[in-house]
Amino acid sequence: MMAVPSQQGLAIDIDVYEQTVAALRDRERELSHLVDMVPSHVWRLRPDGEPTFFNKRMVDFIGLDVADIDKPGMTRLAAMIEAAVYPDDAAAFADALGCCLQTGEPFAMRYRLRRADGAYRWMSSRAEAMRDQDGCIVQWYGLCHDIDDQVQVEEALRQSKQQLEETMDAVPIRIWSATSTGGPVYLNKRYRDHLRSVVPHLMDVEEPRIDTLLQELVHPEDAPEVMRALQNTAETGGAGVMRFRWREKDGVYRWAECRVEPRRDQSGAIVQWYGVSLDIDDEMRAQETLRNREQELSVLVDMVPSHLWRVTPEGETAFFNKHMADFLGVETTDKIRVEVAMATMFHPDDTAEVNDVFGRCLATGEIFSMKYRMRRVDGVYRWMSGRAEPLRDDSGHIVQWFGLCHDIDDQVRAEEALRRASDKLARATQAASLAELSASIAHEVNQPLAAIVANSHACHRWLSAEPPNIERAKITAERITRDANAAADVVSRIRALFRRAPHARSSEDVNRLIGEVCRLLADDIAVRGIRIKTDLEPDLPPVALDRVQVQQVFVNLIRNGIEAMDAVTDGARALQIRSLREGADAIRVEVRDAGTGFKDPERVFEPFFTTKQDGMGMGLPICRSIIESHGGRLWTANSEPRGAIVAFTLPLTVGEAP
């Protein structure tokens, strides 16, 4: 215990006082430590605004203590504002704080404060006055809280919101949101401008409902359906899509598409509705134009007097026009596999070849073109001329096959009738020519024969006379000899028609002659369904020949080959023509058919020998005579497993026939 002597000589116990002072010092250190540890800037001002205290955190932040801001000619507060407050915020800070110092009202403000490293950070500052018992201000206590990160986030959010609003205002669609009950929350600028120009009276309403706006804008014919769709969307809580016409500022209605979707909270309850309205008038008009165009093309396709069809790259039918669907007795969109089509649509005799050719085209992408018979719904087969080409994408892959079948049955029958008439005419012409030749021979031979008969009778009379007149008989016998020689000359001239004799010849390309004859006989070949296969050696040297005679040889040999395959029904009917060099001084030509071959090959060159019902048996003998007159050789042979070969050679250098 500690005692202090008084003036009266008494001792006063101050132990309690010392304990109280020590406790106060400890409390002061604790409070000072607490103030320094607060994660904010704490400061104190006198009633006139002069700073008297900064906590350690504030001193560390601005790099200045109260004593460090003394500046001659300036108050501490003014020096503090000049040194630490951002220049753009300094005037507002001084005015606001000065007003509070005069009125005693609490101070609250956001401003930027300079950090010791020169960087400015946003602060939220607040200060209140401490008063005595009389209400007089004795101190101002303030606090600054660093809100720079918060301000930066708020600025980023503000900019993001502004950018979003600008984007939503700039996009060429109308955007809106509404409460769960239909009251509007947001309309973008394009929507607001539209409403102001069309229904300005509704914009004066504080909260116009979305359904009210739509009733005013939507075309009367579309309004009931739109309202039913909105009601259904509200009742089900699902997304909705509506298409309707709505009014523009000029009174014209344009097509729009409105899409609506809800936003829900965590419990699943609808909080807001969001919607967009897009102008689709141009699209709708384009679709209408496209539909009209499609209908027009569909009518055109169905009216074309031919069968049009489309198949996939795999061969499955995807479309028939009405003309073909009616012909086959199917629907225009029936899907028919290629193997089913081959088994049901085509004539049994044509199925194999059509399947082979079309299958090859599907595999290679080649253009399909051929003639075949197709079965009509009533079971009648009619001839068709079919053609198909592939449609390819940008990479060259086939995406569809488009084809056309043209009914040529009447044409084929007319051509067949014309061919038969032509054959009859040819036979009649041959008969007439033969009759004319026979009449000519009879006329020429009849005169010397008649003279021989007359002179024979005269000779007989002269020899029968009494006595016989030998001199007259001699003269008559000489006349008989003369007339017999005249008859022999007539026969010789006739034989000269078939005898090898020199003719005017020209240098000709044998391959070219073959091509000309094939083109000449193309119609007959096509009607009979024969395929010509040529294997012509290129660059063959020209041959000196009678062009007309050798052409007739080719015509005769090719016709014989075609007619030999008339009775063939199984297998491909093809006529092969081949040309090649025969040694160093000749050219050989072969004509090979797929018929039944020669039944009696030893007699084929005998005149008037024929196996044809209407044949004369003179074709091959004449051909052989022509070839031999050119110094060549013609022969025949049967080939295996079927068919016949007729071949001949032509020398490159030909002398005159003897």
Protein Blocks (a to p, Z undefined) as FASTA:
>chain_A
ZZdddfkopacdfklmmmmmmmmmmmmmmmmmmmmmpccdcddddfkopafbdcfklmmm
nopafklmgcghiafklmmmmmmmcfklmmmmmmmmmmmmmnopacddddddddfkopac
dddddddddddfkopafbdcdddddfklmmmmmmmmmmmmmmmmmmmmmpccdcddddfk
opafbdcfklmmmmmmmmmmlmmpmbacfklmmmmmpcfklmmmmmmmmmmmmmnopacd
dddddddfkopacdddddddddddfkopafbdcdddddfklmmmmmmmmmmmmmmmmmmm
mmpccdcddddfkopafbdcfklmmmnopafkbccdfklmmmmmpcfklmmmmmmmmmmm
mmnopacddddddddfkopacdddddddddddfkopafbdcdddddfklmmmmmmmmmmm
mmmmmmmmmmmmmmmmmmmmmmmmmmmmmmmmmmmmmmmmmmmpccddfklmmmmmmmmm
mmmmmmmmmmmmmmmmmgccddddddddfklmmmmmmmmmmmmmmmnopacdddddehia
cddddfklmmmmmmmmmmmmmmmmmmpmgdcdddddddddehjlbccdddddfbebjfbl
mlmmgghiafbfkbghlmmmmmmmmmmmnopacddddddfedcdddddddfbdcddZZ
